[in-house]
Amino acid sequence: MNMLETVSVPCPFCGELMELEIDCGAGNQEYTEDCAVCCKPVAVSVRISDTGVPSVEVSPEDG
């Protein structure tokens, strides 16, 4: 099983795809990542399933 997965998700601000590298061995995660295109902060929420598959949700960062 690969511990690093690359996931593409659309930026909630500009719609461009953001490629996120997810460390599936780190478990569930929440962090902020700046969009490489519009530079706005995006809240990233990662949930890892029992089988090690990441589920990623992004939303505009509050604040």
PDB file of N, CA, C and O in Angstrom, chain B, residues numbered from 101:
ATOM      1  N   MET B 101       0.839  -1.185   0.000  1.00  0.00           N
ATOM      2  CA  MET B 101       0.000   0.000   0.000  1.00  0.00           C
ATOM      3  C   MET B 101       0.883   1.247   0.000  1.00  0.00           C
ATOM      4  O   MET B 101       1.840   1.356   0.766  1.00  0.00           O
ATOM      5  N   ASN B 102       0.534   2.177  -0.876  1.00  0.00           N
ATOM      6  CA  ASN B 102       1.277   3.435  -0.974  1.00  0.00           C
ATOM      7  C   ASN B 102       0.799   4.373   0.125  1.00  0.00           C
ATOM      8  O   ASN B 102      -0.402   4.619   0.245  1.00  0.00           O
ATOM      9  N   MET B 103       1.715   4.899   0.926  1.00  0.00           N
ATOM     10  CA  MET B 103       1.340   5.789   2.022  1.00  0.00           C
ATOM     11  C   MET B 103       1.090   7.218   1.543  1.00  0.00           C
ATOM     12  O   MET B 103       0.382   7.974   2.209  1.00  0.00           O
ATOM     13  N   LEU B 104       1.663   7.598   0.392  1.00  0.00           N
ATOM     14  CA  LEU B 104       1.439   8.932  -0.157  1.00  0.00           C
ATOM     15  C   LEU B 104       0.520   8.826  -1.367  1.00  0.00           C
ATOM     16  O   LEU B 104       0.771   8.045  -2.284  1.00  0.00           O
ATOM     17  N   GLU B 105      -0.537   9.614  -1.358  1.00  0.00           N
ATOM     18  CA  GLU B 105      -1.489   9.656  -2.465  1.00  0.00           C
ATOM     19  C   GLU B 105      -1.603  11.091  -2.948  1.00  0.00           C
ATOM     20  O   GLU B 105      -1.638  12.019  -2.139  1.00  0.00           O
ATOM     21  N   THR B 106      -1.662  11.282  -4.262  1.00  0.00           N
ATOM     22  CA  THR B 106      -1.895  12.599  -4.828  1.00  0.00           C
ATOM     23  C   THR B 106      -3.367  12.696  -5.202  1.00  0.00           C
ATOM     24  O   THR B 106      -3.896  11.854  -5.929  1.00  0.00           O
ATOM     25  N   VAL B 107      -4.023  13.743  -4.691  1.00  0.00           N
ATOM     26  CA  VAL B 107      -5.452  13.950  -4.919  1.00  0.00           C
ATOM     27  C   VAL B 107      -5.630  15.325  -5.543  1.00  0.00           C
ATOM     28  O   VAL B 107      -5.030  16.300  -5.089  1.00  0.00           O
ATOM     29  N   SER B 108      -6.458  15.407  -6.586  1.00  0.00           N
ATOM     30  CA  SER B 108      -6.772  16.688  -7.215  1.00  0.00           C
ATOM     31  C   SER B 108      -8.166  17.121  -6.799  1.00  0.00           C
ATOM     32  O   SER B 108      -9.128  16.364  -6.932  1.00  0.00           O
ATOM     33  N   VAL B 109      -8.268  18.346  -6.292  1.00  0.00           N
ATOM     34  CA  VAL B 109      -9.554  18.911  -5.869  1.00  0.00           C
ATOM     35  C   VAL B 109      -9.651  20.343  -6.398  1.00  0.00           C
ATOM     36  O   VAL B 109      -8.633  21.023  -6.524  1.00  0.00           O
ATOM     37  N   PRO B 110     -10.864  20.806  -6.708  1.00  0.00           N
ATOM     38  CA  PRO B 110     -11.002  22.181  -7.200  1.00  0.00           C
ATOM     39  C   PRO B 110     -10.906  23.195  -6.061  1.00  0.00           C
ATOM     40  O   PRO B 110     -11.448  22.979  -4.977  1.00  0.00           O
ATOM     41  N   CYS B 111     -10.220  24.285  -6.318  1.00  0.00           N
ATOM     42  CA  CYS B 111     -10.144  25.389  -5.354  1.00  0.00           C
ATOM     43  C   CYS B 111     -11.548  25.962  -5.182  1.00  0.00           C
ATOM     44  O   CYS B 111     -12.232  26.207  -6.175  1.00  0.00           O
ATOM     45  N   PRO B 112     -11.997  26.183  -3.930  1.00  0.00           N
ATOM     46  CA  PRO B 112     -13.334  26.738  -3.717  1.00  0.00           C
ATOM     47  C   PRO B 112     -13.455  28.211  -4.122  1.00  0.00           C
ATOM     48  O   PRO B 112     -14.563  28.744  -4.184  1.00  0.00           O
ATOM     49  N   PHE B 113     -12.340  28.862  -4.393  1.00  0.00           N
ATOM     50  CA  PHE B 113     -12.357  30.264  -4.801  1.00  0.00           C
ATOM     51  C   PHE B 113     -12.338  30.418  -6.318  1.00  0.00           C
ATOM     52  O   PHE B 113     -13.231  31.043  -6.890  1.00  0.00           O
ATOM     53  N   CYS B 114     -11.313  29.843  -6.981  1.00  0.00           N
ATOM     54  CA  CYS B 114     -11.128  30.073  -8.413  1.00  0.00           C
ATOM     55  C   CYS B 114     -11.504  28.876  -9.287  1.00  0.00           C
ATOM     56  O   CYS B 114     -11.617  29.014 -10.505  1.00  0.00           O
ATOM     57  N   GLY B 115     -11.698  27.706  -8.680  1.00  0.00           N
ATOM     58  CA  GLY B 115     -12.104  26.530  -9.439  1.00  0.00           C
ATOM     59  C   GLY B 115     -10.972  25.740 -10.078  1.00  0.00           C
ATOM     60  O   GLY B 115     -11.200  24.651 -10.605  1.00  0.00           O
ATOM     61  N   GLU B 116      -9.758  26.272 -10.040  1.00  0.00           N
ATOM     62  CA  GLU B 116      -8.621  25.542 -10.612  1.00  0.00           C
ATOM     63  C   GLU B 116      -8.310  24.320  -9.751  1.00  0.00           C
ATOM     64  O   GLU B 116      -8.508  24.344  -8.536  1.00  0.00           O
ATOM     65  N   LEU B 117      -7.823  23.257 -10.382  1.00  0.00           N
ATOM     66  CA  LEU B 117      -7.481  22.055  -9.637  1.00  0.00           C
ATOM     67  C   LEU B 117      -6.233  22.259  -8.796  1.00  0.00           C
ATOM     68  O   LEU B 117      -5.222  22.780  -9.267  1.00  0.00           O
ATOM     69  N   MET B 118      -6.326  21.838  -7.544  1.00  0.00           N
ATOM     70  CA  MET B 118      -5.192  21.851  -6.622  1.00  0.00           C
ATOM     71  C   MET B 118      -4.749  20.403  -6.456  1.00  0.00           C
ATOM     72  O   MET B 118      -5.574  19.534  -6.172  1.00  0.00           O
ATOM     73  N   GLU B 119      -3.463  20.132  -6.628  1.00  0.00           N
ATOM     74  CA  GLU B 119      -2.949  18.792  -6.389  1.00  0.00           C
ATOM     75  C   GLU B 119      -2.382  18.738  -4.979  1.00  0.00           C
ATOM     76  O   GLU B 119      -1.441  19.459  -4.646  1.00  0.00           O
ATOM     77  N   LEU B 120      -2.965  17.875  -4.159  1.00  0.00           N
ATOM     78  CA  LEU B 120      -2.550  17.739  -2.770  1.00  0.00           C
ATOM     79  C   LEU B 120      -1.901  16.376  -2.577  1.00  0.00           C
ATOM     80  O   LEU B 120      -2.434  15.363  -3.030  1.00  0.00           O
ATOM     81  N   GLU B 121      -0.767  16.346  -1.917  1.00  0.00           N
ATOM     82  CA  GLU B 121      -0.115  15.087  -1.583  1.00  0.00           C
ATOM     83  C   GLU B 121      -0.536  14.717  -0.169  1.00  0.00           C
ATOM     84  O   GLU B 121      -0.235  15.435   0.785  1.00  0.00           O
ATOM     85  N   ILE B 122      -1.230  13.600  -0.038  1.00  0.00           N
ATOM     86  CA  ILE B 122      -1.802  13.160   1.229  1.00  0.00           C
ATOM     87  C   ILE B 122      -0.974  12.025   1.801  1.00  0.00           C
ATOM     88  O   ILE B 122      -0.718  11.035   1.116  1.00  0.00           O
ATOM     89  N   ASP B 123      -0.552  12.162   3.054  1.00  0.00           N
ATOM     90  CA  ASP B 123       0.163  11.097   3.770  1.00  0.00           C
ATOM     91  C   ASP B 123      -0.886  10.238   4.473  1.00  0.00           C
ATOM     92  O   ASP B 123      -1.357  10.584   5.556  1.00  0.00           O
ATOM     93  N   CYS B 124      -1.247   9.118   3.851  1.00  0.00           N
ATOM     94  CA  CYS B 124      -2.299   8.260   4.387  1.00  0.00           C
ATOM     95  C   CYS B 124      -1.898   7.608   5.706  1.00  0.00           C
ATOM     96  O   CYS B 124      -2.764   7.176   6.467  1.00  0.00           O
ATOM     97  N   GLY B 125      -0.615   7.532   5.984  1.00  0.00           N
ATOM     98  CA  GLY B 125      -0.136   6.956   7.234  1.00  0.00           C
ATOM     99  C   GLY B 125      -0.296   7.897   8.419  1.00  0.00           C
ATOM    100  O   GLY B 125      -0.146   7.476   9.566  1.00  0.00           O
ATOM    101  N   ALA B 126      -0.601   9.172   8.156  1.00  0.00           N
ATOM    102  CA  ALA B 126      -0.732  10.165   9.234  1.00  0.00           C
ATOM    103  C   ALA B 126      -2.137  10.210   9.816  1.00  0.00           C
ATOM    104  O   ALA B 126      -2.380  10.942  10.776  1.00  0.00           O
ATOM    105  N   GLY B 127      -3.064   9.445   9.257  1.00  0.00           N
ATOM    106  CA  GLY B 127      -4.434   9.447   9.769  1.00  0.00           C
ATOM    107  C   GLY B 127      -5.198  10.677   9.319  1.00  0.00           C
ATOM    108  O   GLY B 127      -4.787  11.376   8.392  1.00  0.00           O
ATOM    109  N   ASN B 128      -6.321  10.936   9.989  1.00  0.00           N
ATOM    110  CA  ASN B 128      -7.160  12.086   9.652  1.00  0.00           C
ATOM    111  C   ASN B 128      -6.393  13.378   9.907  1.00  0.00           C
ATOM    112  O   ASN B 128      -5.635  13.486  10.871  1.00  0.00           O
ATOM    113  N   GLN B 129      -6.602  14.360   9.025  1.00  0.00           N
ATOM    114  CA  GLN B 129      -5.840  15.600   9.104  1.00  0.00           C
ATOM    115  C   GLN B 129      -6.733  16.793   8.762  1.00  0.00           C
ATOM    116  O   GLN B 129      -7.694  16.668   8.004  1.00  0.00           O
ATOM    117  N   GLU B 130      -6.402  17.939   9.328  1.00  0.00           N
ATOM    118  CA  GLU B 130      -7.013  19.209   8.946  1.00  0.00           C
ATOM    119  C   GLU B 130      -5.909  20.249   8.912  1.00  0.00           C
ATOM    120  O   GLU B 130      -5.154  20.401   9.873  1.00  0.00           O
ATOM    121  N   TYR B 131      -5.821  20.966   7.793  1.00  0.00           N
ATOM    122  CA  TYR B 131      -4.779  21.981   7.662  1.00  0.00           C
ATOM    123  C   TYR B 131      -5.190  23.000   6.616  1.00  0.00           C
ATOM    124  O   TYR B 131      -6.206  22.829   5.942  1.00  0.00           O
ATOM    125  N   THR B 132      -4.402  24.062   6.476  1.00  0.00           N
ATOM    126  CA  THR B 132      -4.656  25.109   5.492  1.00  0.00           C
ATOM    127  C   THR B 132      -3.574  25.063   4.434  1.00  0.00           C
ATOM    128  O   THR B 132      -2.387  24.933   4.736  1.00  0.00           O
ATOM    129  N   GLU B 133      -4.007  25.172   3.189  1.00  0.00           N
ATOM    130  CA  GLU B 133      -3.084  25.173   2.045  1.00  0.00           C
ATOM    131  C   GLU B 133      -3.487  26.330   1.144  1.00  0.00           C
ATOM    132  O   GLU B 133      -4.673  26.521   0.878  1.00  0.00           O
ATOM    133  N   ASP B 134      -2.518  27.103   0.672  1.00  0.00           N
ATOM    134  CA  ASP B 134      -2.815  28.190  -0.256  1.00  0.00           C
ATOM    135  C   ASP B 134      -2.946  27.643  -1.668  1.00  0.00           C
ATOM    136  O   ASP B 134      -2.157  26.797  -2.089  1.00  0.00           O
ATOM    137  N   CYS B 135      -3.955  28.132  -2.403  1.00  0.00           N
ATOM    138  CA  CYS B 135      -4.121  27.757  -3.803  1.00  0.00           C
ATOM    139  C   CYS B 135      -2.926  28.295  -4.589  1.00  0.00           C
ATOM    140  O   CYS B 135      -2.541  29.452  -4.419  1.00  0.00           O
ATOM    141  N   ALA B 136      -2.348  27.472  -5.435  1.00  0.00           N
ATOM    142  CA  ALA B 136      -1.185  27.881  -6.229  1.00  0.00           C
ATOM    143  C   ALA B 136      -1.560  28.893  -7.303  1.00  0.00           C
ATOM    144  O   ALA B 136      -0.686  29.597  -7.810  1.00  0.00           O
ATOM    145  N   VAL B 137      -2.834  28.984  -7.661  1.00  0.00           N
ATOM    146  CA  VAL B 137      -3.267  29.898  -8.716  1.00  0.00           C
ATOM    147  C   VAL B 137      -3.711  31.244  -8.147  1.00  0.00           C
ATOM    148  O   VAL B 137      -3.191  32.285  -8.549  1.00  0.00           O
ATOM    149  N   CYS B 138      -4.682  31.234  -7.200  1.00  0.00           N
ATOM    150  CA  CYS B 138      -5.220  32.505  -6.688  1.00  0.00           C
ATOM    151  C   CYS B 138      -4.624  32.905  -5.335  1.00  0.00           C
ATOM    152  O   CYS B 138      -4.883  34.005  -4.846  1.00  0.00           O
ATOM    153  N   CYS B 139      -3.834  32.023  -4.731  1.00  0.00           N
ATOM    154  CA  CYS B 139      -3.116  32.277  -3.480  1.00  0.00           C
ATOM    155  C   CYS B 139      -4.020  32.462  -2.259  1.00  0.00           C
ATOM    156  O   CYS B 139      -3.545  32.904  -1.212  1.00  0.00           O
ATOM    157  N   LYS B 140      -5.306  32.137  -2.368  1.00  0.00           N
ATOM    158  CA  LYS B 140      -6.205  32.271  -1.224  1.00  0.00           C
ATOM    159  C   LYS B 140      -6.102  31.021  -0.341  1.00  0.00           C
ATOM    160  O   LYS B 140      -5.857  29.925  -0.846  1.00  0.00           O
ATOM    161  N   PRO B 141      -6.289  31.183   0.978  1.00  0.00           N
ATOM    162  CA  PRO B 141      -6.171  30.047   1.895  1.00  0.00           C
ATOM    163  C   PRO B 141      -7.387  29.117   1.822  1.00  0.00           C
ATOM    164  O   PRO B 141      -8.536  29.558   1.864  1.00  0.00           O
ATOM    165  N   VAL B 142      -7.097  27.833   1.711  1.00  0.00           N
ATOM    166  CA  VAL B 142      -8.119  26.805   1.581  1.00  0.00           C
ATOM    167  C   VAL B 142      -8.001  25.840   2.758  1.00  0.00           C
ATOM    168  O   VAL B 142      -6.920  25.322   3.038  1.00  0.00           O
ATOM    169  N   ALA B 143      -9.123  25.602   3.446  1.00  0.00           N
ATOM    170  CA  ALA B 143      -9.156  24.626   4.543  1.00  0.00           C
ATOM    171  C   ALA B 143      -9.281  23.237   3.928  1.00  0.00           C
ATOM    172  O   ALA B 143     -10.179  22.977   3.127  1.00  0.00           O
ATOM    173  N   VAL B 144      -8.370  22.351   4.314  1.00  0.00           N
ATOM    174  CA  VAL B 144      -8.348  20.986   3.791  1.00  0.00           C
ATOM    175  C   VAL B 144      -8.675  20.029   4.929  1.00  0.00           C
ATOM    176  O   VAL B 144      -8.069  20.093   5.998  1.00  0.00           O
ATOM    177  N   SER B 145      -9.638  19.141   4.693  1.00  0.00           N
ATOM    178  CA  SER B 145     -10.018  18.130   5.667  1.00  0.00           C
ATOM    179  C   SER B 145      -9.824  16.761   5.023  1.00  0.00           C
ATOM    180  O   SER B 145     -10.416  16.462   3.986  1.00  0.00           O
ATOM    181  N   VAL B 146      -8.990  15.936   5.646  1.00  0.00           N
ATOM    182  CA  VAL B 146      -8.670  14.612   5.104  1.00  0.00           C
ATOM    183  C   VAL B 146      -9.149  13.552   6.079  1.00  0.00           C
ATOM    184  O   VAL B 146      -8.862  13.611   7.274  1.00  0.00           O
ATOM    185  N   ARG B 147      -9.876  12.590   5.557  1.00  0.00           N
ATOM    186  CA  ARG B 147     -10.297  11.426   6.340  1.00  0.00           C
ATOM    187  C   ARG B 147      -9.751  10.195   5.650  1.00  0.00           C
ATOM    188  O   ARG B 147      -9.877  10.046   4.435  1.00  0.00           O
ATOM    189  N   ILE B 148      -9.146   9.319   6.422  1.00  0.00           N
ATOM    190  CA  ILE B 148      -8.576   8.091   5.889  1.00  0.00           C
ATOM    191  C   ILE B 148      -9.498   6.932   6.266  1.00  0.00           C
ATOM    192  O   ILE B 148      -9.814   6.744   7.441  1.00  0.00           O
ATOM    193  N   SER B 149      -9.928   6.154   5.266  1.00  0.00           N
ATOM    194  CA  SER B 149     -10.825   5.033   5.534  1.00  0.00           C
ATOM    195  C   SER B 149     -10.058   3.893   6.201  1.00  0.00           C
ATOM    196  O   SER B 149      -8.830   3.921   6.284  1.00  0.00           O
ATOM    197  N   ASP B 150     -10.794   2.900   6.669  1.00  0.00           N
ATOM    198  CA  ASP B 150     -10.171   1.724   7.287  1.00  0.00           C
ATOM    199  C   ASP B 150      -9.260   0.989   6.322  1.00  0.00           C
ATOM    200  O   ASP B 150      -8.342   0.285   6.743  1.00  0.00           O
ATOM    201  N   THR B 151      -9.508   1.149   5.024  1.00  0.00           N
ATOM    202  CA  THR B 151      -8.673   0.492   4.016  1.00  0.00           C
ATOM    203  C   THR B 151      -7.527   1.384   3.537  1.00  0.00           C
ATOM    204  O   THR B 151      -6.766   0.992   2.653  1.00  0.00           O
ATOM    205  N   GLY B 152      -7.399   2.602   4.127  1.00  0.00           N
ATOM    206  CA  GLY B 152      -6.281   3.486   3.797  1.00  0.00           C
ATOM    207  C   GLY B 152      -6.539   4.424   2.636  1.00  0.00           C
ATOM    208  O   GLY B 152      -5.606   5.046   2.129  1.00  0.00           O
ATOM    209  N   VAL B 153      -7.794   4.538   2.199  1.00  0.00           N
ATOM    210  CA  VAL B 153      -8.132   5.410   1.067  1.00  0.00           C
ATOM    211  C   VAL B 153      -8.504   6.796   1.592  1.00  0.00           C
ATOM    212  O   VAL B 153      -9.362   6.919   2.466  1.00  0.00           O
ATOM    213  N   PRO B 154      -7.852   7.852   1.056  1.00  0.00           N
ATOM    214  CA  PRO B 154      -8.154   9.203   1.546  1.00  0.00           C
ATOM    215  C   PRO B 154      -9.417   9.783   0.910  1.00  0.00           C
ATOM    216  O   PRO B 154      -9.690   9.564  -0.270  1.00  0.00           O
ATOM    217  N   SER B 155     -10.182  10.529   1.717  1.00  0.00           N
ATOM    218  CA  SER B 155     -11.312  11.314   1.263  1.00  0.00           C
ATOM    219  C   SER B 155     -10.985  12.757   1.629  1.00  0.00           C
ATOM    220  O   SER B 155     -10.750  13.067   2.797  1.00  0.00           O
ATOM    221  N   VAL B 156     -10.970  13.638   0.629  1.00  0.00           N
ATOM    222  CA  VAL B 156     -10.516  15.010   0.843  1.00  0.00           C
ATOM    223  C   VAL B 156     -11.659  15.987   0.549  1.00  0.00           C
ATOM    224  O   VAL B 156     -12.313  15.897  -0.490  1.00  0.00           O
ATOM    225  N   GLU B 157     -11.887  16.915   1.475  1.00  0.00           N
ATOM    226  CA  GLU B 157     -12.847  17.999   1.269  1.00  0.00           C
ATOM    227  C   GLU B 157     -12.118  19.321   1.462  1.00  0.00           C
ATOM    228  O   GLU B 157     -11.284  19.458   2.357  1.00  0.00           O
ATOM    229  N   VAL B 158     -12.442  20.295   0.610  1.00  0.00           N
ATOM    230  CA  VAL B 158     -11.843  21.623   0.737  1.00  0.00           C
ATOM    231  C   VAL B 158     -12.948  22.657   0.850  1.00  0.00           C
ATOM    232  O   VAL B 158     -14.037  22.482   0.304  1.00  0.00           O
ATOM    233  N   SER B 159     -12.656  23.738   1.566  1.00  0.00           N
ATOM    234  CA  SER B 159     -13.606  24.832   1.728  1.00  0.00           C
ATOM    235  C   SER B 159     -12.825  26.127   1.926  1.00  0.00           C
ATOM    236  O   SER B 159     -11.644  26.092   2.272  1.00  0.00           O
ATOM    237  N   PRO B 160     -13.481  27.278   1.708  1.00  0.00           N
ATOM    238  CA  PRO B 160     -12.785  28.541   1.950  1.00  0.00           C
ATOM    239  C   PRO B 160     -12.367  28.633   3.424  1.00  0.00           C
ATOM    240  O   PRO B 160     -13.147  28.296   4.315  1.00  0.00           O
ATOM    241  N   GLU B 161     -11.153  29.083   3.672  1.00  0.00           N
ATOM    242  CA  GLU B 161     -10.662  29.249   5.037  1.00  0.00           C
ATOM    243  C   GLU B 161     -11.398  30.410   5.683  1.00  0.00           C
ATOM    244  O   GLU B 161     -11.504  31.482   5.088  1.00  0.00           O
ATOM    245  N   ASP B 162     -11.905  30.212   6.884  1.00  0.00           N
ATOM    246  CA  ASP B 162     -12.585  31.279   7.610  1.00  0.00           C
ATOM    247  C   ASP B 162     -11.562  32.252   8.170  1.00  0.00           C
ATOM    248  O   ASP B 162     -10.500  31.852   8.648  1.00  0.00           O
ATOM    249  N   GLY B 163     -11.893  33.521   8.106  1.00  0.00           N
ATOM    250  CA  GLY B 163     -11.023  34.497   8.729  1.00  0.00           C
ATOM    251  C   GLY B 163     -10.429  35.391   7.747  1.00  0.00           C
ATOM    252  O   GLY B 163      -9.662  36.282   8.109  1.00  0.00           O
TER     253      GLY B 163
END
